[in-house]
Structure formats: structure tokens, C-alpha cells
């Protein structure tokens, strides 16, 4: 029944690949049009002189989401890549000779809390019990709703559960109910730094991220995060999905409220249905005529975006002693940096930053005797970006890295590449150069997010980090699944498509 229907997906990121696999399994002809020369969206790879860098996501959390996705097709992640749980999951530096390693085992984690703040292990158990409930309800019931309107949530059972989700309380207040030690507070608040708001403005519902972090653990797919992309591309190929790289969509043709074709510089693709997994604002504002757009420029300008990032991909010709796979440098004022991202956008005064060293876990990502390093500094979207600013902050991060770890890597750098706002815009048409999508504030949660459904086009949907359920690799995979199911429902209803 579905074989004659052609579905075009714009963008081969996690959401696009996810949607493509679900639709192909149902028998549709699916073509993905990808702007760049490799699939994966932000999860591309860059290789030089024997170093292989994941360009985007570097944290593997919520392993159940990945397993559940592949299980839809009778597969397991182990069919495609080998996972390793990191222990410690990561290290937090609070200053020279002042650090916390976050252990994988719960008894060890409770001991760390107790040592840091006597009596806090009992608080941790209560905190994580609540967080586990939020994770179960949030990831099991909330995220798979398309959030077309409030009616998606008019469910007495869900409303009762929502009362326990703490939607109206802030993460900041919630964490401080249980803990007083500033180090523990930083540990529990750090995951929300990338959700797009300060802990004071992020709903306490997102303590579910702490459950994903501390209880489910931090994992690593051998070969790097791009192994997930390879797995999804392989699965898509098995299902008959066609992926066309270096194929940028320039226009979406709509007639009588139906997409008829999708145009690129060199070709026109007939489409019975379109799912846009590229940057939502770009598709909405630049690929459609004004009368077919969901929103106005003013609407988009008023959105609260998650951070952008200043990134450096660094290869060294020596080993770097002491550091772990994931390293968070929280030796400066967390609240000031968050304010300079979200409240008063500017290049930060004394930034926090993150360093990944995947070669600590994976020998394949660097030549023998070298290290693969990934420096990331969260910054506000929409800032001015140039080479002199990048170098200023690179120098700052290297100086802090040396001061805190005692390791000077300056003279051992043999590969270096920077990546920031201008690159996000050029490579992904990223709105304001954001790196993580739309902020997860209360006013931008569920049906308050940009709509998945195209309001003025009957056979078009949006998916990815600027719509439901939100930013991050697991939510993007779920977003693709939800969009695919909504497309299937729509195709069943609309005759003549």
C-alpha cells in the first residue's frame, strides 16, 4: 500500500535518520537529502594526521533510548557498536588539587556525597528516587506525544503524574532542598547548563537528567559517537532508504496546501510527504513562501535558544597525564557564566569549560603516543565571532588547563581546528549559531515549543532539536520516531497523496 508514496526527509541528523528508518519499515519509499558531505548532522567526524574527532555530541547518556530504537527493527546496539561504561563517568575540577571523580557504582557515589557533605547520602537517595520517577514518566509518556496542542496532555492519569513532576519549581530550589555543599550543587546543576537556561529558570522536572547521569551512567561507543550514526545509516540502508549527500534543499514547492516537490540546486524531487529535520527556523523562514510559514521573524527572535559553543579539536604528540575521558573545569563562578550565556549575552569573563580526551578510552582515535582532545566552552548564541576572539579564549583555556592539571600541552599540539558560531551557521544554517537547539524553559516545553505540524501545509512535519521533545541525541532520535508516526497517521487520512 505504501510503496508508491515517496517521503522526502531534509537532513540526515539523528532525527532525520530515525524518521527514515521507521517510515521505510512501513514500506514507504524514503529519500534523505543532506546538505553536507557526510550524514550525522552535528555528529560528523573530522580526521587529520591519524586523529579522528567527533565534531559534536560526546556524551552517551540514556542508553535505553538507543536500545529501544534499534529494538523496533529487531536489532540491538551491540549489532553495530560496542559500548563501554566509563568509571569514573567524569571528573569535575574545582581548582588545583581539588577535584571530584564521579564513580559508576551507586555505593561509591553515596560515599563521595557523604565525604563531601556529611549526611547527604540520604538526601541523594531521595533526590534520585524522585528523579527516577520523573525519568520514567517523562521519557515513557511525555516525550512520545506530538504536542500538537494541550489536548495531547488532557489525560487524568498523566495530569496526576504531572503534579509529581515539579514543572513549576526550579532546579536551583530543588537541588538546594537536599544539598548545601557548593561542589555537590555544581555537580547536580551542570547537566541543565546545556538545556538553555539557568538552573533558576529550568523546571525541576529536569532532575531526570541527574538520573540519566548518575544512575544510568556515562557510556562510550568504541570508535566514537559517530558509530551511532554509522549504525543508523547501516540500518536505513538495510531498509531501503536512499541518502543523497552534498544535496542542499533550496526551495519547497507548495500548491493547494500540499508539498509537491523539493528543489535543490541541481534537481527537483517529487514528494508525497516532507519531514524537515534541518534547522527549523531556516526551513520555515527561507525554504517556504511567507504564506506557508509557521511563524514570523519576530517569533523566532523572541525564542530563548540553548547555548552555542566554542570548540577546539586538538591532537598532541604526547600523552597527557592525570585527566580522564570527560573533564569539567568548574573552578570559576558557575552563576556568572550562566548569566553571561542566558541573561546578559556576551563572551564570558571567566568561563567554565569542558575537555574530552577520548584516547583515554579508545586507542583508535589518535596515533600511538598521542592524545585526542576536545575543548568546549559554552557561549551565548548570536555573538560576534572571529579568529582573534577564538584565540583569546583558546589561550585562556590552555592556561587554566595547565594551572589546574599541571599539564602544559602548548608545545605538543600537532593538530588544531576551531569551530564556533560562524561554522554552525555555515554548516547547519543554525539559527543564531546555536549548538543545542531550543532552550528547555517552562514556556518552551511540550506544546509551547515550535509545532511539529506545518500549520499551512497538510503533508509536512518538522523534527529535531527545535521542536518536540527537545535538544540532545536521545530526544532527537525520539523526535524522528514521533514525526514518522504522525506522518503515517496523516498519510492514512489524506486521500490522493
PyMOL commands that set and color helices and strands:
alter all, ss='L'
color gray80, all
select helices_A, chain A and resi 14-25+41-43+63-71+77-79+106-116+120-142+150-153+156-162+171-178+182-194+199-201+204-216+226-238+280-287+290-292+297-301+334-342+358-360+363-365+387-405+410-412+421-428+431-433+442-444+446-448+473-493
alter helices_A, ss='H'
color red, helices_A
select strands_A, chain A and resi 6-10+29-33+45-48+51-54+83-85+90-95+98-102+219-221+242-244+249-255+258-264+268-270+273-276+308-316+326-329+353-357+371-379+413-419+460-462
alter strands_A, ss='S'
color yellow, strands_A
deselect
rebuild
show_as cartoon
